[in-house]
Amino acid sequence: MFRLGIDLGSSYTKGVLVDENDRMAAFHVVKTGYDFKKSSGKVISHFAEHHEIEYPVYSCGYGREQVGVSFVPNSELIALAKAVYEVYGRSCSIIDIGGQDTKFIKVNANGQVDKFKMNRKCAAGTGSFLEEIAFRLDVTPEEFTEFASEATQEVKINSYCTVFAISEIVGMIKDGATLPNIIIGIYQSIILRSVELSLVEDTLVITGGIPAMHPTIVDLFKQRYPDADSPEHAQYLAAYGCVLLNNKHQKEV
């Protein structure tokens, strides 16, 4: 029997199967679209085809209350902190870059959330910011990474607003700026929006779908914070934490 954690995000729905030893055993992600129950159903069906799932499933994210089977909803912030602490076993600061928001979470030495802050006023610095720019430039995430490796210098993006940033980028291209240098500027803009949320005073852990799809962002974070790290399966950690929060053995201890 496997336990299932599902993170129903605004852009993607992520699922993690967890075995009896609390280890992540399998992963699956689908686009969320307009129907959370449909996207969660796709994740559940994918796993149920080859694994026996123990119900209820454990959910978090924007659509955590919209799961088509028996479920237990959880705070995404607490679930993410739980999973990161499980991986690192010490206090740390988390920057989670998602589709619609960016989160800063301070985890103490006991694995609890000391404080958090979220950027929800503007899409700048989030996944939707990158997706909109990628759509306008007709560039895939893989091409973003390839172009970034060819950059010779950073072109600074000044606009906070996604719409104005795109206009600014189009103007830069018109003036002769190269796409690799612009992409580095876009990545640095996301990092700046992230670190403005709160002061990082200890080890920085970078999570979310954007670091997973755009690994160059992690490298640029490390230039600012040499001890920074982005764990394997970074975009699945909130889903994993949902299961850990409902660990029956831990509750009995």
C-alpha positions in Angstrom: 0.0 0.0 0.0 1.2 3.5 -0.9 0.1 6.8 0.5 -0.5 9.6 -2.0 0.1 13.3 -1.6 -1.2 15.8 -4.2 -0.3 19.4 -4.6 -3.0 21.1 -6.6 -1.3 24.2 -7.9 -2.7 26.9 -10.1 -0.5 25.8 -13.0 0.4 22.1 -12.3 -1.0 19.3 -10.2 1.8 17.2 -8.6 1.5 13.8 -7.1 3.9 11.7 -5.0 3.6 8.1 -3.9 5.1 7.5 -0.5 6.1 4.0 0.7 5.9 2.4 4.2 9.3 3.8 5.0 8.2 7.4 4.3 10.3 7.5 1.1 9.1 9.1 -2.2 8.5 6.2 -4.5 7.0 7.6 -7.7 6.0 11.0 -9.2 3.6 12.4 -11.7 2.6 15.9 -12.8 -0.2 17.2 -15.1 -1.4 20.6 -16.1 -4.1 21.8 -13.7 -6.2 23.6 -16.3 -9.6 24.8 -15.2 -10.8 21.7 -13.2 -8.9 20.7 -10.1 -11.0 17.5 -9.7 -10.1 16.5 -13.2 -6.4 17.1 -12.8 -6.3 15.3 -9.4 -8.2 12.5 -11.0 -5.6 12.1 -13.7 -2.8 11.9 -11.1 -4.7 9.3 -9.0 -5.6 7.2 -12.0 -2.0 7.2 -13.2 -0.8 5.8 -9.9 -3.7 3.5 -9.3 -3.0 1.7 -12.6 0.1 0.0 -11.1 0.0 0.7 -7.4 -2.4 0.0 -4.5 -3.3 3.4 -2.9 -4.3 3.9 0.7 -7.1 6.3 1.1 -7.7 9.1 2.0 -5.2 11.0 -0.1 -3.5 14.1 1.3 -3.8 17.4 -0.5 -2.5 20.9 -0.5 -2.4 23.9 -2.8 -5.0 26.1 -4.4 -7.3 23.2 -5.2 -6.7 21.2 -2.0 -10.5 21.1 -1.2 -11.4 19.9 -4.7 -10.3 16.3 -4.9 -12.7 13.8 -6.3 -12.0 11.0 -3.7 -11.7 10.8 0.1 -9.0 13.3 1.1 -7.4 15.3 4.0 -6.5 18.9 3.1 -3.3 20.5 4.4 -1.5 23.8 4.5 0.9 24.0 1.6 3.3 26.2 3.7 3.4 23.7 6.6 3.6 20.7 4.3 6.5 22.2 2.3 8.4 23.1 5.6 7.8 19.5 6.8 9.2 18.0 3.6 12.3 20.3 3.5 13.1 19.6 7.1 12.8 15.8 6.4 15.4 16.2 3.6 17.8 18.6 5.4 17.1 18.0 9.1 18.0 21.6 10.2 16.7 25.1 10.2 16.7 26.9 6.9 15.0 29.5 4.7 12.9 28.3 1.8 12.1 30.3 -1.4 9.4 28.5 -3.3 8.7 29.8 -6.8 5.3 28.7 -8.1 3.0 29.4 -10.9 1.0 32.3 -9.3 3.1 33.3 -6.2 6.5 33.2 -4.6 6.8 32.1 -1.0 9.4 32.7 1.7 9.3 30.3 4.6 11.6 30.4 7.7 11.9 26.9 9.2 13.3 26.6 12.7 15.5 23.9 14.3 12.4 21.9 15.1 11.1 21.8 11.6 8.3 24.3 12.3 7.4 27.5 10.4 8.7 30.5 12.2 7.5 33.0 9.7 6.4 33.3 6.1 5.7 35.9 3.4 4.1 35.6 0.0 4.2 37.7 -3.1 0.6 37.7 -4.4 0.3 41.3 -5.7 1.9 40.8 -9.1 2.8 37.9 -11.3 6.4 39.2 -11.7 8.8 36.7 -10.2 6.5 33.8 -10.6 6.0 30.9 -13.1 3.3 32.8 -15.0 5.7 35.6 -15.6 8.1 33.2 -17.3 5.3 31.4 -19.1 4.0 34.6 -20.6 7.5 35.7 -21.7 8.2 32.3 -23.2 4.9 32.4 -25.1 5.7 35.8 -26.5 9.3 34.9 -27.5 8.3 31.3 -28.6 11.0 29.8 -26.4 10.6 26.5 -24.5 12.0 26.0 -20.9 14.7 23.8 -22.4 15.7 26.6 -24.9 15.7 29.0 -22.0 18.4 27.0 -20.3 20.3 26.5 -23.6 20.2 30.3 -24.4 21.2 31.2 -20.8 24.4 29.2 -21.1 25.4 31.4 -24.0 24.9 34.7 -22.2 27.9 37.1 -22.0 26.3 39.7 -19.7 23.1 40.5 -17.9 20.5 42.8 -19.4 18.7 44.3 -16.5 14.9 44.1 -16.6 13.5 47.1 -14.7 9.7 46.6 -15.0 7.8 44.9 -12.1 4.7 44.4 -14.2 4.6 41.4 -16.5 2.9 43.4 -19.3 5.5 46.2 -19.1 8.4 43.7 -18.8 7.4 42.1 -22.1 7.2 45.5 -23.8 10.6 46.3 -22.3 12.1 43.1 -23.6 10.7 43.7 -27.1 12.3 47.1 -27.0 15.6 45.5 -26.0 15.5 43.1 -28.9 14.8 46.0 -31.2 17.8 47.8 -29.9 20.1 44.8 -30.5 20.2 43.0 -27.1 20.8 39.3 -27.6 18.3 36.7 -26.4 20.8 34.9 -24.1 21.6 38.1 -22.3 17.9 39.0 -22.0 17.1 35.6 -20.5 19.8 36.0 -17.8 18.2 39.3 -17.1 14.8 37.7 -16.8 16.1 35.1 -14.4 17.9 37.7 -12.3 14.6 39.7 -12.2 12.8 36.6 -10.7 15.6 36.1 -8.2 15.4 39.8 -7.1 11.7 39.6 -6.6 12.2 36.5 -4.5 14.9 37.7 -2.2 13.1 41.0 -1.6 10.5 39.0 0.4 12.7 38.6 3.4 16.3 38.5 4.6 18.0 35.1 4.1 20.0 34.5 7.3 20.8 30.8 7.0 20.9 28.0 4.4 18.6 28.8 1.5 16.6 26.0 0.0 15.0 26.7 -3.4 11.8 24.7 -4.3 8.9 24.8 -6.8 8.4 24.1 -10.4 10.4 27.0 -11.8 13.8 25.8 -10.3 13.0 22.3 -11.5 12.3 23.5 -15.1 14.9 26.3 -15.2 18.0 25.0 -13.3 20.0 28.1 -14.3 18.0 30.0 -11.7 19.5 27.7 -9.0 23.0 28.4 -10.3 22.3 32.2 -10.2 20.9 31.9 -6.7 24.1 30.2 -5.6 26.1 33.2 -6.9 24.3 35.2 -4.2 24.1 32.5 -1.6 27.0 29.9 -2.0 25.4 27.5 0.4 22.0 27.5 -1.4 20.6 24.2 -2.6 17.6 22.9 -4.6 16.8 19.3 -3.6 15.9 16.6 -6.1 12.2 16.5 -6.9 11.9 20.1 -5.7 8.5 20.7 -7.2 7.0 17.6 -5.4 8.0 18.5 -1.9 4.8 20.1 -0.8 2.9 17.0 -1.9 5.4 14.8 0.0 5.0 16.9 3.1 1.2 16.4 3.0 1.8 12.7 3.6 4.5 13.3 6.3 2.1 15.6 8.2 -0.4 12.7 8.4 2.1 10.0 9.3 0.1 7.6 11.5 3.2 6.4 13.3 4.4 9.9 14.2 0.9 10.7 15.5 1.0 7.7 17.9 4.4 8.6 19.3 
